[in-house]
Amino acid sequence: MLVTTTTDGITAVLSPHGEIDSHTLPALLTAARKLPQSVTQVTWNFEETAFMDVAGLHLLFQQRLACLGTGRTVAVSGLHEQPLHLLQLMQELFPAGQWHDFLPQVLPAAAA
């Protein structure tokens, strides 16, 4: 699994290239652990990730826990249809998991 990491001051963007599954999860977690301590905002850019299974959910769950312990924030961008659908399904079935934090924000429609 190739993971491109871009840091700029307090922000970091991790971009996996390929599918996220149990075989690629360790490389993703390692990339996140290697971030400098100065980073306070982490974004996982999934533009090059068209598929993820439950390992992608584990990644995001573990990243949320790790960020809470370090004062970082974690976000997701570039979701393709399948990963987006998986996160929406998780939010519907397990709302207490706050999966909506990883979903694109939908702006409310203007009042008529």
N, CA, C and O of each residue as an XYZ file, in Angstrom:
448
protein
N       0.854     -1.187      0.000
C       0.000      0.000      0.000
C       0.883      1.227      0.000
O       1.730      1.394      0.877
N       0.688      2.067     -0.964
C       1.377      3.347     -1.021
C       0.504      4.379     -0.315
O      -0.687      4.504     -0.598
N       1.116      5.110      0.605
C       0.430      6.188      1.320
C       1.265      7.441      1.160
O       2.411      7.496      1.607
N       0.692      8.440      0.526
C       1.364      9.714      0.386
C       0.985     10.584      1.579
O      -0.193     10.758      1.890
N       2.001     11.125      2.240
C       1.763     11.991      3.396
C       2.291     13.380      3.088
O       3.448     13.544      2.699
N       1.439     14.377      3.263
C       1.807     15.760      3.064
C       1.571     16.505      4.373
O       0.466     16.485      4.915
N       2.602     17.153      4.874
C       2.431     17.949      6.091
C       2.745     19.399      5.791
O       3.626     19.714      4.991
N       2.006     20.272      6.449
C       2.205     21.704      6.300
C       1.898     22.342      7.655
O       0.752     22.674      7.961
N       2.929     22.501      8.439
C       2.734     23.073      9.775
C       1.977     22.118     10.661
O       2.466     21.036     10.986
N       0.771     22.520     11.056
C      -0.018     21.711     11.979
C      -0.973     20.750     11.264
O      -1.682     19.989     11.922
N      -0.999     20.775      9.937
C      -1.915     19.915      9.191
C      -1.158     18.810      8.465
O      -0.017     18.985      8.038
N      -1.829     17.670      8.340
C      -1.280     16.547      7.582
C      -2.399     15.919      6.774
O      -3.528     15.788      7.246
N      -2.073     15.534      5.553
C      -3.012     14.826      4.693
C      -2.370     13.493      4.335
O      -1.276     13.447      3.773
N      -3.071     12.402      4.670
C      -2.616     11.065      4.324
C      -3.499     10.557      3.196
O      -4.722     10.517      3.326
N      -2.872     10.167      2.080
C      -3.613      9.743      0.899
C      -3.248      8.307      0.537
O      -2.203      8.074     -0.071
N      -4.093      7.337      0.902
C      -3.842      5.959      0.490
C      -4.116      5.799     -1.000
O      -5.025      6.425     -1.546
N      -3.330      4.963     -1.644
C      -3.508      4.686     -3.074
C      -3.847      3.207     -3.212
O      -2.963      2.352     -3.149
N      -5.122      2.911     -3.399
C      -5.568      1.536     -3.523
C      -6.630      1.201     -2.496
O      -7.094      2.059     -1.745
N      -7.001     -0.066     -2.483
C      -8.060     -0.547     -1.601
C      -7.595     -0.612     -0.150
O      -6.423     -0.856      0.136
N      -8.537     -0.390      0.750
C      -8.254     -0.517      2.175
C      -8.911     -1.804      2.651
O     -10.133     -1.948      2.618
N      -8.069     -2.740      3.096
C      -8.542     -4.015      3.628
C      -7.585     -4.455      4.729
O      -6.698     -3.699      5.124
N      -7.762     -5.665      5.219
C      -6.936     -6.134      6.341
C      -5.459     -6.226      5.977
O      -4.601     -6.166      6.857
N      -5.157     -6.369      4.703
C      -3.751     -6.447      4.284
C      -3.082     -5.079      4.248
O      -1.872     -4.977      4.453
N      -3.844     -4.042      3.994
C      -3.269     -2.702      3.861
C      -3.388     -1.863      5.132
O      -2.712     -0.843      5.268
N      -4.240     -2.287      6.059
C      -4.457     -1.532      7.292
C      -3.171     -1.267      8.080
O      -2.979     -0.138      8.530
N      -2.284     -2.244      8.271
C      -1.062     -1.962      9.043
C      -0.217     -0.829      8.461
O       0.319     -0.018      9.216
N      -0.089     -0.759      7.144
C       0.695      0.313      6.522
C       0.054      1.673      6.760
O       0.756      2.667      6.943
N      -1.262      1.721      6.760
C      -1.968      2.983      6.999
C      -1.788      3.446      8.438
O      -1.552      4.627      8.693
N      -1.900      2.521      9.366
C      -1.712      2.874     10.774
C      -0.277      3.309     11.051
O      -0.040      4.215     11.849
N       0.677      2.662     10.391
C       2.081      3.044     10.542
C       2.314      4.455     10.021
O       3.017      5.242     10.654
N       1.728      4.779      8.873
C       1.877      6.130      8.313
C       1.336      7.170      9.280
O       1.936      8.232      9.447
N       0.220      6.878      9.913
C      -0.372      7.824     10.866
C       0.510      7.975     12.107
O       0.665      9.079     12.628
N       1.082      6.878     12.575
C       1.942      6.939     13.770
C       3.220      7.735     13.514
O       3.817      8.258     14.454
N       3.644      7.833     12.258
C       4.877      8.538     11.919
C       4.694     10.051     11.789
O       5.665     10.766     11.543
N       3.482     10.543     11.947
C       3.253     11.990     11.833
C       3.981     12.726     12.948
O       4.066     12.228     14.070
N       4.506     13.905     12.644
C       5.163     14.696     13.683
C       4.173     15.077     14.789
O       2.977     15.229     14.539
N       4.679     15.224     15.989
C       3.816     15.590     17.118
C       3.202     16.968     16.946
O       2.177     17.268     17.559
N       3.809     17.804     16.129
C       3.287     19.160     15.915
C       1.981     19.166     15.124
O       1.278     20.176     15.117
N       1.642     18.068     14.463
C       0.419     17.993     13.659
C      -0.788     17.898     14.581
O      -0.844     17.044     15.466
N      -1.757     18.790     14.361
C      -2.981     18.782     15.163
C      -4.234     18.521     14.322
O      -5.309     18.277     14.870
N      -4.097     18.571     12.991
C      -5.233     18.329     12.097
C      -4.819     17.270     11.080
O      -3.894     17.479     10.295
N      -5.517     16.125     11.101
C      -5.218     15.017     10.196
C      -6.406     14.807      9.270
O      -7.545     14.693      9.722
N      -6.131     14.758      7.973
C      -7.168     14.456      6.992
C      -6.754     13.219      6.214
O      -5.638     13.139      5.701
N      -7.658     12.261      6.130
C      -7.474     11.088      5.282
C      -8.155     11.392      3.959
O      -9.377     11.527      3.901
N      -7.368     11.498      2.898
C      -7.874     11.805      1.572
C      -8.054     10.489      0.816
O      -7.073      9.834      0.465
N      -9.292     10.107      0.567
C      -9.606      8.832     -0.082
C      -9.873      8.967     -1.578
O     -10.563      8.124     -2.151
N      -9.345     10.000     -2.223
C      -9.560     10.184     -3.665
C      -9.047      9.014     -4.492
O      -9.601      8.717     -5.551
N      -8.003      8.351     -4.027
C      -7.407      7.226     -4.754
C      -7.828      5.885     -4.149
O      -7.193      4.860     -4.396
N      -8.907      5.899     -3.352
C      -9.396      4.691     -2.690
C     -10.851      4.477     -3.087
O     -11.755      5.112     -2.544
N     -11.065      3.576     -4.040
C     -12.422      3.326     -4.517
C     -13.146      2.275     -3.692
O     -14.367      2.147     -3.786
N     -12.396      1.507     -2.870
C     -13.007      0.436     -2.079
C     -12.365      0.355     -0.707
O     -11.147      0.468     -0.564
N     -13.204      0.156      0.298
C     -12.711     -0.196      1.629
C     -13.711     -1.134      2.262
O     -14.921     -0.998      2.080
N     -13.185     -2.090      3.012
C     -14.057     -2.986      3.750
C     -14.029     -2.578      5.219
O     -13.722     -1.428      5.534
N     -14.338     -3.484      6.099
C     -14.402     -3.174      7.525
C     -13.060     -2.657      8.048
O     -13.030     -1.966      9.067
N     -11.967     -2.971      7.384
C     -10.657     -2.455      7.798
C     -10.631     -0.930      7.709
O      -9.982     -0.280      8.528
N     -11.319     -0.355      6.737
C     -11.407      1.100      6.641
C     -12.143      1.692      7.826
O     -11.801      2.774      8.302
N     -13.156      0.978      8.301
C     -13.879      1.425      9.494
C     -12.982      1.346     10.720
O     -12.992      2.235     11.571
N     -12.204      0.267     10.797
C     -11.250      0.139     11.902
C     -10.226      1.272     11.861
O      -9.874      1.835     12.898
N      -9.751      1.603     10.667
C      -8.794      2.695     10.520
C      -9.368      3.991     11.086
O      -8.725      4.661     11.894
N     -10.567      4.336     10.662
C     -11.166      5.596     11.097
C     -11.476      5.581     12.589
O     -11.275      6.585     13.274
N     -11.960      4.456     13.097
C     -12.240      4.340     14.527
C     -10.955      4.494     15.337
O     -10.925      5.235     16.320
N      -9.895      3.797     14.929
C      -8.627      3.877     15.641
C      -8.017      5.270     15.539
O      -7.416      5.759     16.496
N      -8.170      5.909     14.381
C      -7.648      7.261     14.227
C      -8.386      8.243     15.124
O      -7.777      9.149     15.692
N      -9.690      8.065     15.252
C     -10.465      8.928     16.151
C      -9.955      8.775     17.586
O      -9.743      9.769     18.281
N      -9.761      7.541     18.024
C      -9.263      7.303     19.383
C      -7.869      7.889     19.567
O      -7.593      8.528     20.582
N      -6.994      7.674     18.596
C      -5.625      8.191     18.690
C      -5.628      9.716     18.729
O      -4.852     10.322     19.468
N      -6.483     10.324     17.951
C      -6.538     11.784     17.915
C      -7.090     12.356     19.215
O      -6.651     13.416     19.661
N      -8.038     11.670     19.819
C      -8.563     12.139     21.102
C      -7.468     12.154     22.153
O      -7.410     13.054     22.991
N      -6.608     11.161     22.104
C      -5.538     11.070     23.083
C      -4.430     12.087     22.887
O      -3.657     12.346     23.809
N      -4.343     12.669     21.695
C      -3.260     13.605     21.401
C      -3.758     15.035     21.155
O      -2.951     15.935     20.923
N      -5.068     15.250     21.204
C      -5.609     16.584     20.947
C      -5.720     16.920     19.470
O      -5.953     18.074     19.113
N      -5.557     15.932     18.616
C      -5.691     16.147     17.169
C      -7.147     16.017     16.745
O      -7.980     15.474     17.470
N      -7.430     16.529     15.549
C      -8.717     16.290     14.911
C      -8.472     15.421     13.694
O      -7.388     15.443     13.110
N      -9.484     14.658     13.317
C      -9.368     13.794     12.145
C     -10.576     14.025     11.252
O     -11.702     14.177     11.727
N     -10.320     14.048      9.955
C     -11.382     14.257      8.968
C     -11.115     13.361      7.770
O     -10.031     12.797      7.622
N     -12.127     13.241      6.917
C     -12.037     12.429      5.709
C     -12.450     13.293      4.527
O     -13.367     14.107      4.634
N     -11.771     13.111      3.403
C     -12.159     13.813      2.180
C     -12.051     12.850      0.993
O     -11.442     11.785      1.097
N     -12.645     13.238     -0.120
C     -12.509     12.494     -1.371
C     -13.169     11.129     -1.395
O     -12.679     10.221     -2.067
N     -14.265     10.964     -0.680
C     -14.924      9.660     -0.621
C     -15.563      9.289     -1.955
O     -16.315     10.071     -2.538
N     -15.257      8.096     -2.423
C     -15.923      7.528     -3.595
C     -17.222      6.867     -3.153
O     -17.511      6.784     -1.959
N     -17.999      6.400     -4.118
C     -19.333      5.886     -3.850
C     -19.345      4.738     -2.828
O     -20.142      4.775     -1.890
N     -18.494      3.733     -2.981
C     -18.547      2.572     -2.091
C     -18.139      2.927     -0.647
O     -18.873      2.587      0.281
N     -16.997      3.597     -0.428
C     -16.675      3.972      0.950
C     -17.724      4.911      1.566
O     -18.032      4.811      2.753
N     -18.260      5.810      0.761
C     -19.307      6.713      1.239
C     -20.533      5.925      1.672
O     -21.097      6.179      2.736
N     -20.945      4.969      0.849
C     -22.111      4.150      1.180
C     -21.866      3.353      2.458
O     -22.767      3.233      3.289
N     -20.667      2.809      2.629
C     -20.336      2.053      3.836
C     -20.446      2.933      5.083
O     -21.000      2.502      6.095
N     -19.930      4.142      5.021
C     -20.023      5.058      6.164
C     -21.475      5.472      6.438
O     -21.883      5.584      7.594
N     -22.245      5.697      5.379
C     -23.661      6.047      5.568
C     -24.414      4.894      6.223
O     -25.256      5.111      7.094
N     -24.110      3.674      5.801
C     -24.741      2.500      6.385
C     -24.375      2.362      7.860
O     -25.234      2.061      8.689
N     -23.120      2.577      8.184
C     -22.694      2.511      9.581
C     -23.410      3.568     10.416
O     -23.818      3.288     11.543
N     -23.566      4.763      9.887
C     -24.260      5.823     10.620
C     -25.717      5.445     10.841
O     -26.275      5.703     11.908
N     -26.332      4.836      9.838
C     -27.728      4.435      9.966
C     -27.898      3.304     10.987
O     -28.819      3.332     11.804
N     -27.009      2.316     10.937
C     -27.138      1.147     11.810
C     -26.584      1.372     13.216
O     -27.098      0.824     14.191
N     -25.526      2.187     13.307
C     -24.845      2.402     14.579
C     -24.592      3.895     14.804
O     -23.441      4.332     14.806
N     -25.655      4.678     14.993
C     -25.489      6.132     15.121
C     -24.640      6.541     16.324
O     -24.026      7.608     16.304
N     -24.595      5.726     17.356
C     -23.783      6.068     18.530
C     -22.300      6.123     18.185
O     -21.521      6.744     18.908
N     -21.904      5.485     17.096
C     -20.509      5.516     16.654
C     -20.114      6.842     16.025
O     -18.943      7.054     15.709
N     -21.069      7.730     15.842
C     -20.837      9.066     15.274
C     -20.077      9.009     13.947
O     -19.147      9.780     13.712
N     -20.493      8.082     13.090
C     -19.867      7.947     11.776
C     -20.121      9.174     10.908
O     -19.399      9.413      9.940
N     -21.148      9.954     11.252
C     -21.451     11.170     10.492
C     -20.272     12.146     10.512
O     -20.158     12.998      9.630
N     -19.393     12.025     11.519
C     -18.216     12.895     11.566
C     -17.332     12.723     10.334
O     -16.602     13.641      9.960
N     -17.397     11.556      9.706
C     -16.552     11.261      8.547
C     -17.275     11.462      7.217
O     -16.678     11.304      6.153
N     -18.546     11.805      7.277
C     -19.327     11.997      6.064
C     -19.252     13.450      5.607
O     -19.090     14.357      6.424
N     -19.371     13.667      4.292
C     -19.382     15.064      3.806
C     -20.538     15.823      4.432
O     -21.633     15.287      4.600
N     -20.283     17.058      4.769
C     -21.318     17.897      5.362
C     -22.283     18.350      4.284
O     -21.872     18.826      3.226
N     -23.562     18.200      4.558
C     -24.616     18.623      3.630
C     -25.159     19.936      4.168
O     -25.613     20.018      5.309
N     -25.106     20.958      3.330
C     -25.640     22.253      3.744
C     -27.154     22.225      3.699
O     -27.727     21.663      2.766
N     -27.823     22.820      4.691
C     -29.285     22.838      4.680
C     -29.799     23.652      3.499
O     -29.185     24.634      3.082
N     -30.937     23.221      2.973
C     -31.551     23.948      1.859
C     -32.014     25.317      2.349
O     -32.422     25.478      3.499
N     -31.942     26.285      1.464
C     -32.364     27.649      1.819
C     -33.866     27.645      2.110
O     -34.636     26.952      1.444
N     -34.254     28.401      3.077
C     -35.683     28.503      3.428
C     -36.440     29.116      2.277
O     -35.978     30.068      1.647
N     -37.607     28.565      2.008
C     -38.398     29.049      0.871
C     -39.149     30.310      1.221
O     -39.866     30.855      0.382
